Amino acid sequence: MKSKSGYLRRKKQRERERERTSTTLSLKQMQILSSTFFRRMEEDAAIVKEIKKSLRDEVEA
């Protein structure tokens, strides 16, 4: 009976470690996604500025 309780304890410990590593991976993925998102947002803002400038130039001309 004692060996079975040790097995269950190790099984639960492995499950906890697996949950921790999957959480860590998802955190890293979120960091990558957010940095990509903000970079694209900055690029879009630059494009919008260029469009506004060209429209302003056309209106003035």
C-alpha positions as CSV (number, residue, x, y, z in Angstrom):
1,M,0.0,0.0,0.0
2,K,2.9,2.3,0.8
3,S,4.4,2.1,-2.7
4,K,1.0,3.0,-4.3
5,S,0.8,6.2,-2.2
6,G,4.3,7.2,-3.4
7,Y,3.3,6.5,-7.0
8,L,0.2,8.8,-6.6
9,R,2.4,11.5,-5.0
10,R,4.9,11.4,-7.8
11,K,2.0,11.4,-10.4
12,K,0.5,14.5,-8.8
13,Q,3.9,16.2,-8.7
14,R,4.4,15.5,-12.4
15,E,1.0,17.0,-13.2
16,R,1.9,20.1,-11.2
17,E,5.2,20.5,-13.1
18,R,3.4,20.0,-16.4
19,E,0.9,22.8,-15.5
20,R,3.7,25.1,-14.5
21,T,5.7,24.6,-17.7
22,S,2.6,25.0,-19.9
23,T,1.8,28.3,-18.0
24,T,5.4,29.5,-18.6
25,L,5.1,28.7,-22.3
26,S,1.9,30.6,-22.6
27,L,3.4,33.6,-20.8
28,K,6.3,33.6,-23.3
29,Q,3.8,33.3,-26.2
30,M,1.8,36.2,-24.8
31,Q,5.0,38.4,-24.6
32,I,5.8,37.5,-28.2
33,L,2.3,38.2,-29.4
34,S,2.0,41.5,-27.5
35,S,5.4,42.8,-28.9
36,T,4.3,41.8,-32.4
37,F,1.0,43.5,-31.9
38,F,2.6,46.8,-30.6
39,R,5.1,46.8,-33.4
40,R,2.4,46.4,-36.0
41,M,0.4,49.2,-34.3
42,E,3.4,51.5,-34.5
43,E,3.8,50.6,-38.2
44,D,0.1,51.3,-38.9
45,A,0.4,54.6,-37.1
46,A,3.3,55.6,-39.3
47,I,1.3,54.7,-42.4
48,V,-1.6,56.7,-41.2
49,K,0.7,59.7,-40.7
50,E,2.0,59.4,-44.2
51,I,-1.5,59.2,-45.7
52,K,-2.6,62.2,-43.7
53,K,0.5,64.2,-44.8
54,S,-0.1,63.2,-48.5
55,L,-3.8,64.2,-48.2
56,R,-2.9,67.5,-46.6
57,D,-0.4,68.1,-49.4
58,E,-3.0,67.4,-52.0
59,V,-5.5,69.7,-50.4
60,E,-3.0,72.5,-50.2
61,A,-1.9,72.0,-53.9
